[in-house]
Amino acid sequence: MRLLEKYPLGNVTLANRIVMAPMTRNRAPGGIPNERMATYYAQRASVGLIVSEGTQVTAVGQGYQDTPGIYTGAQREGWRDVTNAVHAGGGHIFAQLWHVGRVSHSYYHGMVPVAPSPIPPPGKAYIPEGPLPYETPHALEVKEIAEIVGQFRHAATIAREAGFDGVEIHGANGYLIDQFLRSGTNQRVDQYGGSIENRCRFLLEVTHAVMDVWDDRRVGVRLSPGGTTNGAVDEDPVATFSGAISALEQLSALAYLHIVEAPVGTSGPDERAVCATELARSLYTGTLISTGGYSPESAEHALQRQLADLIGFGRLSIANPDLVERVRVGTTFNEPDRQTFYSRGDRGYLDYPTLATVAHNS
Ligand SMILES: Cc1cc2nc3c(=O)[nH]c(=O)nc-3n(C[C@H](O)[C@H](O)[C@H](O)COP(=O)(O)O)c2cc1C
């Protein structure tokens, strides 16, 4: 089975082609990674690559309760315990570097959220006491954009010191980088807005800054050309993402491009919609990860067709700490429990049974 074959990612050899997709779990009170998180990731160390949950690069980049950060010494030490635990289990882990931009609320940090343009997202902000309307974000000034690029660079340094094997830049799902990419959320008239080249500038500046810290093919980028999460709309997403992906193709030292699979078209029904992974494959010759709705069978099929090199599993990785073993044996999978995706404590986090625990208890 191709899914279970080793894969050379830059100068690291992954044990298989299964990637645990990045998933926010809100289990870091105070923003500091902890022992519970180390146990969670260690349980899943048999996948070829773990991409950590989104981890904010600065305080104003946080948009949800108890998500971990990656900009202070205490956070670095917390993450070090996580990376040590994963490495002890023979695994590899990249940190997903995250800035939510406008998808935030002053509730979390006392500051006005920031964005390319002063347009609030649709819907309500998630606040523990109940949803609140989103605030109108502060439109970033050029010098503030440079500061954020510096924050990504700093976070990349912390990730390195914390023992991660690499970093993934979160350019997907309507967060800050995606807000710059899309015409619906970026209405700037300076060098960061307007043309596709200008809208890609922030993504590329962040990527270059992070690659200064990790110059050895340890930087991945995640994009969601087909998504409209968090009001990520674009007049012509095929053109926008063709531009972004072609620009990333020029960066030969990139470790991978990670695509969130969904049809790329206009926000309504669109017969011309194209498959996001196929679009990326046609423009990007390096390592491609595709994630979104895969079963092991459809993942294997995608690998056979060489549509992607690695396949990410989100919800299946939550529910099946021994996903690799289950794929190998060809058995059934535990169902993920949505109620505990973003809750607290061990339930739905550390207590999904493995085949070994089931055998032991029967
Ligand atoms: C609980 C949960 C949290 C998520 N958090 C993140 C995140 O922090 N960063 C990100 O890029 N995607 C995040 N995602 C999206 C997943 O990485 C993945 O793209 C999505 O679940 C689709 O894959 P699946 O069908 O295999 O679950 C999250 C998904 C889930 C279910």
The ligand as a Gaussian input file, in Angstrom:
#p B3LYP/6-31G(d) Opt

LIG

0 1
 C      -11.353000      19.981000      15.467000
 C      -10.712000      20.570000      14.247000
 C       -9.785000      21.592000      14.380000
 C       -9.131000      22.110000      13.253000
 N       -8.148000      23.058000      13.424000
 C       -7.382000      23.439000      12.371000
 C       -6.220000      24.245000      12.563000
 O       -5.840000      24.611000      13.692000
 N       -5.508000      24.579000      11.464000
 C       -5.884000      24.199000      10.196000
 O       -5.204000      24.542000       9.228000
 N       -6.954000      23.399000      10.000000
 C       -7.681000      22.999000      11.055000
 N       -8.730000      22.094000      10.859000
 C       -8.970000      21.535000       9.514000
 C       -8.256000      20.179000       9.352000
 O       -6.844000      20.365000       9.322000
 C       -8.686000      19.446000       8.064000
 O       -8.372000      20.238000       6.948000
 C      -10.175000      19.128000       8.072000
 O      -10.574000      18.498000       9.286000
 C      -10.564000      18.221000       6.889000
 O       -9.922000      16.981000       6.993000
 P      -10.730000      15.641000       7.443000
 O      -11.886000      15.521000       6.496000
 O       -9.724000      14.529000       7.280000
 O      -11.166000      15.848000       8.858000
 C       -9.427000      21.604000      11.967000
 C      -10.376000      20.592000      11.847000
 C      -11.013000      20.052000      12.952000
 C      -12.002000      18.923000      12.788000

